[in-house]
C-alpha cells in the first residue's frame, strides 16, 4: 500500500515537472521570437537614423493581452494589418477596454500610442518583420521619432506590436483608478488594524 502511494506521488511529481519544463520552453521560444522581432525593428530604425525603441512594460502587457484575445482569429480577419489607437473603441479588438484595465493603463495615456497586429502563418519572424517594415500602414509609425517605447506579444499566428511615446498622452501610465483603489485598500486595512488594536486594549 505504502509503495503504491509512493509510486503515485512520484508519478504526479514527474507530471508536474514535465508540465513546468514544457511551459518554460514554450515561454522561452516565444520570448526569443519577440526579441528577434524587436531587434529587427530596431535595426530598421537605426538604418533610417532613428533611436532604438525601448521595451515598455505596460505596452508589453497590452500587446500580450491583445495577442491572447485575437489568437483564434483567422489571418483573413480585418484585424490583420489594422493600425489601431488604444484610445478608441475598436470593433477589431472588442475587449480592448478590458485589456487596458488588466494592464492597469489609463486610457488617457494611450491617445498617442498605436496597436499594430500582424498575422503570419507559423509567425515566421522574418515574414512578420517584413509586414512591419515594408507595409506603408505600419512603416509610417516605425519611421516616426515620437515613438520611444515598444511592447510585443505573440500567440499562434499573431504578433502584436504596441508603440508608446514619452509624452503623458502616450506613455501608457497607470490608471488613476488603480491608484485610488490601492489607497482605499490601504486605508481600510489600517482602519481595521487600528480598530482591532483598540478592541484588544479595551
N, C-alpha and C positions, 0 to 999 in steps of 0.2 A: 504493500500500500504506500509506504513512505517512498520507495524507489520510484513508483509510478508518479507520485506527486512531484518528486524532484525532476523527473524527466519532463513532465508537463510544464513546470516552471521554467526549466531550461529552454524548452521549445518556444514558449511565449516570449522569453527574453531575447531569443535569437530572432524571432519575427520583428520585434520592436527595433532591434539594432539594424536589421536589414532595411526596414522602412525608413529609419532616420538616415542611413547611409545613402539610400536611393534618393530621398528628398534633398539631401545635401548636394549630391551630384547634379541633379536637375537644376537646383538653385544656382550652383556654381557655373553650369553651362549657360544658363540664362544671363547671369551677370557678365560672363565672358562675351556673349553676343552683344549685350548692351554697351560694354566697354569698347568693343570693336566699332560699333556704330558711332559712339561719341568721338573716338579717335579719328574716324573718317570725316565726321562733320568738322572737327577742329582743324584737320589737315586742309580741308576745303576752305575754311575761314582764313587760315594763315596764307593760303595761296592768293587770296584777294586782300591781303594786308589788314585783316581784322583780328582782334584778340580772341583767344580761345574761350569757349563757353565753359563756365564753372558749374560743376554738379550742384544742383539746388535741391535740398531735402524735401521741401514742400511740393515743388514741381515734380520731383521724382515720385513722391507718394501719389499725386494726382495722376500721373502717367500710368503708374502701376494699377491703380483702381479702375481707370478707364479701359486699359488693355484687358483687365479681368472681365469687365462688363461686356465688351464687344467681341470677345474671342470666338463666340459661336456664330457671328455674322459672316455671311459669305463675302468673298473679295469683290463680288459684283455689287455690293451694297453701296449706297451713296456716301456712306461714312468714309470710304476709301478715297483718299485724296482731298478731303474737305478740310480747309483751314477754318478752325472754329475758335471763337472768342469765349473764354471761360465765363465772361460776364454776361453772356446772353443765354436765353433758354433755347437750347438746341434740340430739335427732334432727332438729330443724328445720334446724340448721346442723351437719352431720356433721363438717365439717373445722374446727370452732371451735378445737380444741386446736392444730391446725397453724397457724391464723391468729394465735393468741396467740404462738406460737413465732416466726413470721415477723416479727412486730412487736416481738419481744423483751419481751413483757409477762409478768410473774409473775402467775399465776392468783390468788394470794392477795391481790393488789392490785386485784382486779376484783369482789370479793364484793358491794360496794355499787353497782356500776355496772349499767347496763341497755342492752340492744341492742334497737332498735325498727325492724324492717324494714317498709316500705310499698311496695306495688306499685300503680302507676297507669299505664295505657297512655300511652305517649309521655312519661311522667314530667313532666306539666304541673305547674309549680311551685306554682301557686295550689291545685290539687287535692291535691297532696302535702301542702302546709301544712295544708289543711283536715283531712286524715286525721290529722295530728298534734295539732292544737289542738282539734278537735271530737270526737275519739274519747275516750271515758271511759278506755279501756285505756291510752292514751298521755298524755292531758292530765294525769292524776294525777301523772306523773313530771315533766312540764314545770312543774306547779304547785308542785313540791317545792323548797324553798330549799336543800336539802343538795346538789343538783346544781349544780356550778360550771363544769364543762368539757364540751366537746362535740366530737364528730368526725362528719363527714358524708361518705358515699360514695355515688356514683350510677353505675349501669350499666344500660343499656337501660331497662326499665320500673321498675326497682327503685331505691329510695332507702333507705339505712340510716343511722339516727342513733344514735350511741353517746354515752351520758351518763356523765360521771365526777364524782366528788366530790373534795374537797380532803383527805380522810382517807386514811390509809395503806391502808385496806381498799377504797378505791375510786378511787385516783389513777392506776391503770394504770402503776405504776412498772416499771422494768426488771426482767427476770427475773434472779434471783440466779445462775442457771446461766450466763447470758451474761457476767456479770462474772467468774465463776470461769474461764470459757473464755478471756476476754481476758487475765487474769492469767497463766494457764498458757501461753498462746501467747507472751506477752512473756517469761516465764521461760525457755522453750525457746529463743527467739531469742537472748536474752542469753547463755545457756549455750553455744549453738552458736558465737556470735561470740568468746566468751572462749576456747573450745577451739581455734578456728581461729587466734586470735592466739597462743596458747601453742605451737601446732604450727609457726607461722611463725618464732617466736622461737627454737625448738629447732633 
